[in-house]
Amino acid sequence: MSRRSTAGLVPLLATIALAVVPAVAQAVPHWYKKNVLVGSAPVATTTVGALTLNALGAEIKCKVNDKEEIWNPASGGPGEDVMTGFALIGCKNKVATAACPKGAISVISENLPWRTLLVTISPPNVIRDYIFGVRLNVGCSNSAGALGDVFEGTLTPEVGNGTLIFGGPGGGTLLDSFSNPLTVAGIDKFKAPPGKVTANDP
């Protein structure tokens, strides 16, 4: 996925982000790698981590591997990236429910690539990576009894020191067609040596 193909989407993403957050600081967050400002050329990164999905009463634990490209627009706007891969593997449901069996379960990422935008939330003055167009197909029955429930929406993990921190207030919620919520919690670590990937207001 080239940077050019997402350039026209930036104003739209910024408008959406401003519309759905309670308050946004005037400062513009940017991506940094090894404490150096990332340029306008996309930088390839990967992440690994463990996430817990809560939906339909189930508690699904998965390992995650993703692939993405990060950059800061030459215009000076907030940092962007495009997530081209988001694989949830080894998923197991720890809490059996009528909708979700206990044990191994599939969680499939759909509608990739997912485009993202850095946003500073104030208060409490944290930087979040707004991931738009997330679509997860979870191997649970939906309210109509059909196997494979699709949840869609925006996730907004906090950008830490070399990590994306999912969950908690402001972390985003996905919904299925019956408005059942799915939340994601856990830590996804960037793997982009040398140096850690972070986000800061310059």
N, C-alpha and C positions, 0 to 999 in steps of 0.2 A: 504494500500500500504506500503510495507516494505521498509526500507532503502536499503536492499540488492538488491532489484529489480531495483533500479535506479543507483547503483554504477557504472555499466559499461557505463552509459550514461554520466557521468561527463566529461571525456575528450572531447566527441563530443560537449556537450553544451558549454564548455569553448572555443573550437575552433570556433563554430558558433558565440558566443558572441564577441570574439576578431575580427572576420571578419566583423561584421556589425556595430561596433561603431567607431567613428572617432579617439579616443585616449583612452587608458586605463592606469590608474596609476599602478605602480608596486606593491603597497600595496594590500593586499588581504582582502576584506571585510568579516566580520563574523556577525552572528546573536547574539544579546544579549537580555536577558530578566531580567528585574529589575536590569539593569546595570551589570549583570553577564553573562559571556561568556556561550552560550549554548553548550552542549557537543555533542557527536556523536550519542547519542540516540535521536530519533525523539521526539519532543515536540508538542503536539496537540494544535492548535490555531483555532480561528474562527474570522471572521471580519464582520462588518456591516457598511453600508454607503449608499450613494446616488451617482449614476453615470448618466451622460448624454451621449447618443450615437448620433453621427451625421453621417447620411448616406443618400444618394439619396435625399438630400434636406430636410430630416426629422430631427426633434430634439426630441429624445426619452428619457424621464426621467424615471429611474427605481430605486428601492431600491435593494441593493445587500446583500446577505449573502453567505459567503464562508467558507469552512472547509479546513484546510491544516495542514501539519506537517513540522516543520523547524528543521534543525540541522546543525552542522559544521562538516565536514569530519575529521576523525582522522588523515588523511594525512596532514592537515593544509590548504587544499584548500579552495576556497571561499564558503560561506554559501549556502546551498541548501534548497529547500523545494519541496513538491509535493502537488498540489492543487487538492483535491479529490472532492470538491463540489464548484459550483459557480452558485448560483441561482439568477436570475434577476426577481424580482417580482413587481407587480403593475405598469407595464410599460405603459406609455401614450405618444403618439406622440403629440407634441404641435404645429407642423407646418404641415398642410395638403399639400400633393403633389400628383402628378398623380400616383406615385408609392406607397405612404404610406398614408392611411387614417388617419384623425385626431381622437384622442381618444385612447382607450385601444388597445394595440398591444402586441403580444407575442415576447419574445426574449428567445431562448432556447440555453443553453450551451451544446455543443457536444464535443466528442473526449476526455472526461475526463478519467483519471487524466491528469492535465497539470503540467509539470515539470519546475522548475525555478532555476535560478542561480543568485547570487549577483555579480554585476559588478561595479567597481568604474570608473566613467567617469571624465577625467581631460583634459582640463578645462571643466566645472567649479568645478570639484572636488565634485561630488555628487554620491551617491550610488543608483543604480537602481536595481530593481528585474526583471530580464528578464524572462517573462512568455512565454514559448515555446508551440507551437501547439494549440493556442487558436482558437476555432471554435464557432461562434455564428450564429444561424439561426434566422434571423429577419423577422417578418411577413410583409414584404414589397414585392412588385413585383420586379423581376429582369428585366434586359434589354430584356429578351425574353418574358416577360409578365407572367411568372409563379410565383405563390404566395409562399413566403418563400425563401428569399435570404440568402445564406450562405457566411459569411465573415471569412477568415482565416488569420493567421499570428502570429506575436509576439508583445506583449504589454510590455512596459518597464516603469512601474511607479517608481517614486522616493520614496525611503524609508525615511519617516519622523520619528518624535518622536511618535511612536505608530500608525503610519498611512502608507498607501500606497497612493501616490498622483498621480493620472492619469491625462494625458493631457499635453498640451504645447509642445514646441520643444523637440524632443527626446523621446516623450511618446509612440511612436509606432503607427502603422497604420495597420488595417486589410483590405484585399481586397477580392472582390467577383470574380467570374470567368470571369467577364467582366472588371476587374481592377477598379471597382468603390470602392472608399475608405470608410472606417468606422473608426472614431476616438472616443476615450473614454476620458471623463473628469470627475473629481470629486474626492472625498476623501473616502477611505475605512479604517475604524478604527479597529485595532486589539482588540480582546477581549480574553485575556489570563491571568487573574489574578492569583497570585498577581504580579504587576509590568508591565510596558510597554515593548512591543517588539520593538527593534530598531536594526539598523545595523551600525557598525563602523569598521574602519581599526584599528586592534589591534596594 
